[in-house]
Amino acid sequence: MGEPDPYFLGYRRAEQERLERQAGELAGESEALFARIGVGAGWRVLEIGCGPQGCLGLLSQRVGASGRVTGIERSAEQADTARRFVAAHGLANVELLCADGRATGLLPASFDLVTARLVLVNVPEPEEILAEMVRLTKPGGVIALHEPVASAQRIDPPHHAQDRLLEILDAVSVRERTDRNIGLRLPRMLRSAGVRDVEVIPLVHVYPPAHGRRYLLLDFVENARGRILEYGLLAEPELRELTSELRGHLDDPGTLVVSGLFFQAFGKRA
């Protein structure tokens, strides 16, 4: 836990608030995934990289009083926020551990479901986290992932500022050894890790005016601002101009904003 945290999006306060909003924004599709898997009463479930809330509330409700949900979060600040969320909502069947998702210290084959949402996209060596997820899953238990193809997002009318900022984020990602388009290779990663009966659910969204995720690209650019400048990918005036131009374009209610492509992929441990 002593080395620098490699999480791509960082931990500025605005990012923590975005993650808290995201829990509600993605709740419907995560609930549909857990229903399809068949998560039910008595299950033992682990969420890797739960952040300040993640899917803890959804999973708590599904497993009931006879089940158990464990959240793993590397950031001590986010883990504390998650504990406050758990306490405020009376989730007696949920516990939080501040630990590295690559080496949780938990006993092998302990969980009926191990899941992570939008975690692998933000870390180098994501296969290490997946290997730990498989290790912790009972034989016949389920590993479930939800990840993006972030560079697939589009707007209409198109705008050069979006194209340029996507290029810049991809360039930061290369330097940070992360993969912003990891969703596309989830099925292959699962199969290579020994997961069988892999199923894939594609998701794409349109973000109307006032939707919380309409400005997601700008949020990510702000998270990466320091590294964009440090790596010399853009000078401050150009970065400021591009973000201002894109914000103005997104402010136009006539602009169609389409999300990147997302994949939910899940299968069973052999």
Secondary structure, 3 states (H helix, E strand, C coil): CCCCCCCCCCCCHHHHHHHHHHHHHCHHHHHHHHHHHCCCCCCEEEEECCCCCCCHHHHHHHHCCCCEEEEEECCHHHHHHHHHHHHHCCCCCEEEEECECCECCCCCCCEEEEEEECCHHHCCCHHHHHHHHHHHEEEEEEEEEEEEEHHHCEEECCCHHHHHHHHHHHHHHHHHCCCCCHHHHHHHHHHHCCEEEEEEEEECCECCCCCCCCCHHHHHHHHCHHHHHHCCCCCHHHHHHHHHHHHHHHHCCCCEEECCEEEEEEEEEC
